[in-house]
Amino acid sequence: MELRLDINYNQILRLIRQLPKKDIKKLTNTLQSEVAIKESDLSLQELVLHAPTWTDSEIEDYSKARIHFNKSRIA
């Protein structure tokens, strides 16, 4: 079940101002943590989207090096 309300910013502010002080602090903490989570998700997304990529020749060189390292290990 979903309930949708169409209220504007000023109406939200009026509702918040009616809350007791402890609930306003609770709301503030919740909003700050939500914003922090969204910012960290965005920064991770930006990191992934703008991260450097390997060319085919670099991947091939890496694969050859891994094979060499794996063969040189003493079992």
N, C-alpha and C positions, 0 to 999 in steps of 0.2 A: 504494500500500500504506500502510495506516495502523496505527499501534500505539497503543493506549490503555492507560494504567496507572492504577490506582485506588490512589493513595497519599495519605496525609494530610500535613498541614503538618509535624508532628514528624518524619516519615520523610524529608521533603525536607530539613529542617534537618540531620538526621544525615548524609545524603548530602553536603550542601554542606560540612560540617565535615571530611569525609574528603578533600576536594580539596586539592591543593597551594596554597600561598599565592598564587602567580602566577595560578592559575586562579580563585581566589576574587576577586582584583582584576579579572580579565577579566569574570567573571560580574557583579560589582558595576557595572562600566561599562556592560555590556550592559543590565542591568535599569534603570539610571538613564536611559539613552537611550530605552529602550522606554517608560518612564513619561513622559518629557518629550514624546515623540511623541504618546502618547495624550492628554496634557493639552492639547497644542496643537490636536489634532483636536477635542477636546471644546469648547475655547474658540471655535474657528471655528464649530462647529455651534451653540453658544449665540448667537454673534454673528448668524448667519444667521436663527435662529429668533426672536430678539428685536429684530431690526433694525426701524427705522421703515419704514412703507410709505406709498406715495402713494395719495391718493384719486383717483378718476376725473377730477375737475376739475383737480387738480394735474398729472396726466399730460397732460391736454389743454392746459393753460397752458404746460407744458414743450415740448410738440410745436409749439405756435404760436411760441414763442420760438426754437426751433431753426430753423424755417422762415425766420423773420425774419433770424436770424444768417446762415444759408446764402445768402440772397438779397443780403444787404448786403456780402458778401465780394467783393473785387475779383479777378476771375479773370485 
